[in-house]
Amino acid sequence: MKRSIITDEVSQNPDEVIAFAKAFELDGLELRTICNQGLLEMEESLIQALKARFQEACLPICCFSLPLFKCDIEDRATQQAQIAAFPRLLRYAQMLQTRIMRGFCFWRCDHPHARLREVYRQIAPMAQDAGVTIVLESDPSVNGHTAVELGELIDCIDHPAVQALFDGGNYPFSPDAQTPLASYAVLRERIRHVHVKDALRENGNARAACIGTGEGQVRETLTALRKDGYDGWLSLETHYRLNAVLDDAALRLPGGAAFSSGAAAASAQSMRALISILEEIGRD
């Protein structure tokens, strides 16, 4: 399994992100926001500059961590804008040799299936032609917040270019979800990318925690991934800060300078814990 981190879980400064990756001997990076811009807002000139920096550092971009269709089901303007931007995103992916893009299933609502199939069926053939897989993520704020529901939505879209992203640390935020390990078992055949985070529930509320200290069953799910022969990417998505707790708005749409404030220290702590768990698993 190859190790990565989402860029804005370290900094908005590319030099600081690269230094972090080198310090922990990471295999690559996952791009969400950097230089205070998300991929949907970036001009090609910035992509070219980032490409040069990351190639010089020998750090491939394993995934575009997009907020694709993380919007209201009735927000047709945002949906159409993202569909229109998709060929440009695929061009960026080709430039950075990225083969995975993240997507979502709209903010929580009733009966999203037909519209979800409609929008993903417009972009999935383009992704397939470009050799890109779109991975949908369970998130407490969106449809597909449980593994069972996410699997049903992926089945509804019914396209080989649309698969699953597994993040066990998201499930403690959804009280009606199965445990992370049980959720992994539901999605295991569909998983093409993995985020690593941890979370604790206290008084009915969840908050992000250092890797290995919460209810995300990080060791158990990594053990299962190893046993099942997963050889893809593990991207640390910390969402944890040493002296602060990210608010709901930051968790729903993470990114930018405020989100990255204090991220590097917490991510270093979590990365050390993740490496320790991976070493233990390797010795088992």
Buried (B, 14 or more C-beta within 10 A) or exposed (E): BEBBBBBBBBBBBBEBBBBBBEEBEBBBBBBBBBEBBBBBEBEEEBBEEBBEBBEEBEBBBBBBBBBBBBBEBEEEEBBEEBBEBBEBBBEBBEBBEBBBBBBBBBBBEEEBBEBBBEBBEBBBEBBBEBEBBBBBBBBBBBBBBBBBBBBEBBEBBEBEBBBBBBBBBBBBBBEEBBBBBEBBBBBBEBBBBBBBBBBBBEEEEBBBBBBBBBBBBBBBBBBBBBEEEBEBBBBBBBBBBEEEEBEEEBBBBBBBEEBBEBBBEBBBBBBBBBBEBBEEBEEE
